[in-house]
Amino acid sequence: MKDYQIDWTLYDQIERNRKEKAAAEWQEKVAHAKRMGSLQARIEVAVVVMILLLAWILIPAPFPR
């Protein structure tokens, strides 16, 4: 009876490719989340500034012009 040697190189390559693809997808998701987070922060700052400007225009008493 022959002793069969299993060639694991193809399996290892497929597994490595799968892990690299998953890591790349995860990095892409993280980068996208960071971009969306900074965008949300910018929008929040813009809204606060607009509210302050509107209050400065509409409420004349506490703010000297």
For each residue, the residues with C-beta under 8 A, 3 or more apart:
1:
2:
3:
4:
5:
6:
7: 10
8: 11 12
9: 12 13
10: 7 13 14
11: 8 14 15
12: 8 9 15 16
13: 9 10 16 17
14: 10 11 17 18
15: 11 12 18 19
16: 12 13 19 20
17: 13 14 20 21
18: 14 15 21 22
19: 15 16 22 23
20: 16 17 23 24
21: 17 18 24 25
22: 18 19 25 26
23: 19 20 26 27
24: 20 21 27 28
25: 21 22 28 29
26: 22 23 29 30
27: 23 24 30 31
28: 24 25 31 32
29: 25 26 32 33
30: 26 27 33 34
31: 27 28 34 35
32: 28 29 35 36
33: 29 30 36 37
34: 30 31 37 38
35: 31 32 38 39
36: 32 33 39 40
37: 33 34 40 41
38: 34 35 41 42
39: 35 36 42 43
40: 36 37 43 44
41: 37 38 44 45
42: 38 39 45 46
43: 39 40 46 47
44: 40 41 47 48
45: 41 42 48 49
46: 42 43 49 50
47: 43 44 50 51
48: 44 45 51 52
49: 45 46 52 53
50: 46 47 53 54
51: 47 48 54 55
52: 48 49 55 56
53: 49 50 56 57
54: 50 51 57 58
55: 51 52 58 59
56: 52 53 59 63
57: 53 54
58: 54 55
59: 55 56 62 63
60: 63 65
61:
62: 59
63: 56 59 60
64:
65: 60
